[in-house]
């Protein structure tokens, strides 16, 4: 599967065995600079898309089988420049600025990947460059 994005209008291109290369779907996250896509791995049904906290933010889920998009969260309450799938959760690096900057406090967000509801927000003293989940 491959993924690419254009920032205006926010669109996600995808390909899989059911979706031909280059077919596009609107992510529902207009006004964003889309930096991150995440999926549970090969054979996964959904691709998650997050908008940058320095732009409009938000979270959507692209169903790769049906070709539909559900916006799970709008605005900067749920946003991120990095994202991982961890079981039934998404872990996001929520930097307040479009580009990580030393000394700019950020948050690590833990979000329910089915509903888009935030479970936890952990403040960090500086910008987050990347994420890793172990366990």
C-alpha positions as CSV (number, residue, x, y, z in Angstrom):
1,X,0.0,0.0,0.0
2,X,1.3,3.5,-0.8
3,X,0.1,6.8,0.5
4,X,0.6,10.5,-0.4
5,X,-1.1,13.8,0.4
6,X,-1.8,17.2,-1.0
7,X,-2.5,19.9,1.6
8,X,-5.3,21.8,-0.3
9,X,-7.8,20.3,-0.5
10,X,-6.7,17.6,2.0
11,X,-6.8,14.3,0.1
12,X,-5.4,10.9,0.7
13,X,-4.3,8.7,-2.3
14,X,-4.1,5.0,-1.7
15,X,-3.7,1.7,-3.4
16,X,-4.4,-1.8,-2.4
17,X,-5.7,-5.0,-4.0
18,X,-9.2,-3.4,-4.1
19,X,-8.2,0.2,-4.8
20,X,-6.2,0.9,-7.9
21,X,-3.0,3.0,-7.6
22,X,-3.6,6.7,-7.5
23,X,-7.3,6.6,-6.6
24,X,-8.0,9.5,-4.2
25,X,-10.5,10.1,-1.4
26,X,-11.1,13.3,0.5
27,X,-9.7,13.0,4.0
28,X,-12.4,15.3,5.4
29,X,-9.5,17.3,7.0
30,X,-9.6,20.4,4.8
31,X,-7.1,23.2,5.5
32,X,-4.4,20.8,6.7
33,X,-0.9,19.9,5.9
34,X,-1.2,16.1,6.2
35,X,2.0,14.7,7.5
36,X,1.1,11.3,8.8
37,X,-0.8,8.2,7.8
38,X,-0.9,5.0,10.0
39,X,-2.3,1.5,9.6
40,X,-2.3,-1.6,11.7
41,X,0.0,-3.4,9.1
42,X,-0.4,-5.6,6.0
43,X,-4.0,-6.7,5.4
44,X,-5.4,-4.0,7.7
45,X,-8.7,-2.5,6.7
46,X,-8.2,1.1,7.9
47,X,-5.7,3.8,7.2
48,X,-5.7,6.6,9.8
49,X,-4.9,10.2,8.8
50,X,-4.1,13.1,11.2
51,X,-3.9,16.8,10.5
52,X,-1.0,18.8,11.9
53,X,-1.6,20.8,15.1
54,X,0.0,23.8,13.4
55,X,-2.9,23.8,10.9
56,X,-6.5,22.6,11.3
57,X,-5.8,19.3,13.1
58,X,-8.3,16.4,13.2
59,X,-8.4,12.7,12.7
60,X,-10.0,10.6,10.0
61,X,-10.2,6.9,9.1
62,X,-10.1,5.7,5.5
63,X,-11.8,2.3,5.0
64,X,-9.6,0.7,2.3
65,X,-12.2,-2.0,1.4
66,X,-15.3,0.3,1.1
67,X,-13.4,3.4,0.0
68,X,-15.2,5.6,2.5
69,X,-13.8,8.1,5.0
70,X,-15.1,8.8,8.5
71,X,-13.9,12.0,10.3
72,X,-13.4,10.9,13.9
73,X,-12.3,14.2,15.3
74,X,-12.2,17.8,14.1
75,X,-10.0,20.6,15.3
76,X,-6.7,20.6,17.2
77,X,-7.9,18.7,20.2
78,X,-6.8,15.6,18.3
79,X,-4.0,16.3,15.9
80,X,-0.4,15.3,15.3
81,X,2.8,15.2,13.3
82,X,3.5,11.6,14.1
83,X,1.2,8.7,14.7
84,X,1.3,5.0,15.5
85,X,-1.3,2.3,15.8
86,X,-1.1,0.3,19.1
87,X,-3.9,-2.2,19.3
88,X,-7.2,-0.3,19.7
89,X,-5.3,2.9,20.3
90,X,-3.6,5.6,18.2
91,X,-0.6,7.3,19.7
92,X,0.0,10.8,18.4
93,X,2.8,13.4,18.8
94,X,0.9,16.7,19.1
95,X,3.4,19.5,18.6
96,X,1.7,23.0,18.7
97,X,3.8,24.3,15.8
98,X,4.0,22.9,12.3
99,X,7.7,22.1,12.8
100,X,9.1,20.7,16.1
101,X,11.1,23.4,18.0
102,X,13.3,23.0,21.1
103,X,11.5,24.3,24.2
104,X,8.0,24.2,22.7
105,X,5.9,22.1,25.0
106,X,4.0,19.3,23.3
107,X,1.6,16.5,24.2
108,X,1.5,12.7,23.5
109,X,-2.1,11.8,22.8
110,X,-3.6,8.4,23.2
111,X,-6.8,8.2,21.2
112,X,-9.4,5.4,20.8
113,X,-8.9,4.4,17.1
114,X,-12.6,3.4,16.7
115,X,-14.2,6.5,18.1
116,X,-11.5,9.2,17.9
117,X,-12.0,10.0,21.6
118,X,-9.0,11.0,23.6
119,X,-8.0,8.6,26.4
120,X,-4.9,10.3,27.7
121,X,-2.8,13.5,27.1
122,X,0.7,13.5,28.4
123,X,2.5,16.9,28.4
124,X,6.2,16.9,27.4
125,X,8.7,19.7,28.0
126,X,9.8,20.0,24.4
127,X,8.8,19.1,20.8
128,X,8.4,15.5,19.8
129,X,10.4,14.3,16.8
130,X,9.2,10.7,16.7
131,X,7.3,8.0,18.6
132,X,7.8,4.3,19.5
133,X,5.5,2.0,21.4
134,X,6.8,-1.1,23.2
135,X,4.9,-3.6,25.1
